[in-house]
Every structure is written in structure tokens, then in C-alpha cells.
């Protein structure tokens, strides 16, 4: 069977459309991956679909249902290998064979151990022409944390930073002492930050941010259908029990990650409120980022958003686990007395800008680290 090496213009156009469809499921399908599919007959799109929610029909089934009889003899473009096993839904391979699809273009083989080539083999054994690798690099980026967890053994980490032009994240003394001024960036940038939460499985903050800001860490104003798991790194379990994260209704969706020597009494007090406490390895800088990621991976989480503060950002960068940086830049200067996130960061992190937008008076850049 031919493997696609040079991407034909029309072929790539169809697969890119399928990848855009896949993005519609982001934030709604976890722990499943985002997937898009397109049914094309004689150069015309006759059906399209995406995975809408965990437990809902997969992208292939949705696209084939919309295509109906026109799927017979058609080509199916799908961003991830069709499943060949029973889970919450029947195997997509069965639907493809029943529809009479002649050819299947797959961006990536599914790295999950339960799939990992099984769907492709079943399709080929049944006489369907299967071609792999169309828009593969873009598909890996879209799959994000799902791909990372099943190929590298840990979730993908995005570090969110809001910075002034001179690299400061807050005025000296923080925003609490600045009267009515509470944020570095404007409303459009803050809305984008909430969108980042909405499409993440986990949001992580340090004890300093939790104590000073008393955040809820929930996505607001973006139509989110679910809230990410909220994780606070508090090595010694010293945070006050009066924080919003530890009260109803947020406690049940909050985890406190602490070191092995943290107070058992404080742990019991948190757990009595419904907060989960994870005892993990600790380093001199606090809870080990790698230990926390290992635990999150075992729990089935793919995309982790690290929101702050400065010490947490530095420790995760130094640990070598930051895969992307979402940088919000405000057009202002805070001066040398302002708080900086970077003094302890080891040099060497490099990346490339994959997205750049102007949000009101602020700028947003998404930077992917080099592998």
C-alpha cells in the first residue's frame, strides 16, 4: 500500500479541513482524543464529522452517517487511525466497512496501546486502501497531550505567562496594593486565558498564587462545558483552609500536591472538605513537576496548564517539562522593582512561535518548544 510522502494539494486540503473539524471537540471529549473526518466522493465533500463528546459517536461514524449512500466507493479522510475495538461506542472500522468506503487516508496511527495499528490492519485485510501520514506533523500538534502521553509517557505542559514589556509579571508588592488595578492585561487577553483553561484538562498553580489571589481557577465567559482539574502545589500543606478552592462547590474538583513530609493532620482537614491530597516526591524547589505529571498521566489527563506563580514557572521550566509557553504581553513597563518570573530559570529553552494575535491592547503568542 502506498504511503503518502508528497502531500497532493487537494488531499492536504481535505485533511486540513478534517483537522479543523477535530478542533471543535477540544475541551469536550477528554479522555478521548480530538478527531475529525471527511467523506469525499469524486472530489466533493459529502459528509463530515468530529468527535463531539466522550461517549458520543466518533468522527468517522458521524461523517459516514451524514454521507449516507454517497459513502460507497468514496475516500474517508480521518485525522487519527479508526478504532477497531469496542469501547463506549462500536468500532469505527465496522462502520467504514459497512458504508463501502474504498479508500482511507489517515494522518496518524493511533499510539494508544489498545489501537496502535489494529484499525489499519483490519481495514487493509478487508480490502480498503489505507494511506498513512498525510499532514502528520500538523495532526500531532492538534492531538497535543494525547499524543505526548502515549508516546512520551506524560501530559503536555503549557506555561501561561502575562508579562510587561520589560519581563515583569506584577508590580512590586503585587496588584493587591495597587488599589482598583487587579490585572496586568486587558479584558480580551483575560478572556483568552479563560479559553486556555477551558481546553485544558488540568490547571496548576503554586501555593503563593493560591494564597495571594485566592483564585477559583474555573473557565468563565467562554461557554465551557466542564471545568479542568484544579491542582495546587503546596509542599508543606500550609495554605489556609478558607481558600475558595477548599470550599463548596470547588473542593471536589481540587487536588493539593504536597511533599512526603507534609502534615497528616492538615491532610485530613483538607480531605474532610472533599479535597484530594497527593503525596509526591519533592525537590529543593518544592513538589517535583515530573512526579506530578506521572500521577496526572496515570489518571488519564493529557493537557496541563501551569498558571503561576513565578516560583512554579521557574521550577517547571528548570525541570525541562514545559512544552509550550502561552505569553500575554502588555504594552507597559513596570520597572526593575517589578516581580519577574525568570531569575532562576536555566538558560536553554528554545521554541518557535506557532500563533500570534493582537487582543485589544495586548499581544498573545503561543510558542512551542523544540523537541
HELIX and SHEET records of a PDB file:
HELIX    1   1 UNK A    9  UNK A   23  1                                  15    
HELIX    2   2 UNK A   59  UNK A   67  1                                   9    
HELIX    3   3 UNK A   68  UNK A   71  5                                   4    
HELIX    4   4 UNK A   92  UNK A   99  1                                   8    
HELIX    5   5 UNK A  118  UNK A  125  1                                   8    
HELIX    6   6 UNK A  136  UNK A  143  1                                   8    
HELIX    7   7 UNK A  145  UNK A  152  1                                   8    
HELIX    8   8 UNK A  175  UNK A  177  5                                   3    
HELIX    9   9 UNK A  187  UNK A  198  1                                  12    
HELIX   10  10 UNK A  207  UNK A  213  1                                   7    
HELIX   11  11 UNK A  244  UNK A  246  5                                   3    
HELIX   12  12 UNK A  251  UNK A  253  5                                   3    
HELIX   13  13 UNK A  264  UNK A  272  1                                   9    
HELIX   14  14 UNK A  289  UNK A  298  1                                  10    
HELIX   15  15 UNK A  310  UNK A  318  1                                   9    
SHEET    1   A 5 UNK A  44  UNK A  50  0                                        
SHEET    2   A 5 UNK A  36  UNK A  41 -1                                        
SHEET    3   A 5 UNK A  75  UNK A  78 -1                                        
SHEET    4   A 5 UNK A 103  UNK A 106  1                                        
SHEET    5   A 5 UNK A 129  UNK A 132  1                                        
SHEET    1   B 9 UNK A 276  UNK A 280  0                                        
SHEET    2   B 9 UNK A 254  UNK A 259  1                                        
SHEET    3   B 9 UNK A 229  UNK A 233  1                                        
SHEET    4   B 9 UNK A 202  UNK A 206  1                                        
SHEET    5   B 9 UNK A 303  UNK A 308  1                                        
SHEET    6   B 9 UNK A 156  UNK A 163  1                                        
SHEET    7   B 9 UNK A 324  UNK A 329  1                                        
SHEET    8   B 9 UNK A 362  UNK A 369 -1                                        
SHEET    9   B 9 UNK A 351  UNK A 359 -1                                        
SHEET    1   C 2 UNK A 168  UNK A 170  0                                        
SHEET    2   C 2 UNK A 339  UNK A 340 -1                                        
SHEET    1   D 2 UNK A 282  UNK A 283  0                                        
SHEET    2   D 2 UNK A 286  UNK A 287 -1                                        
END                                                                             
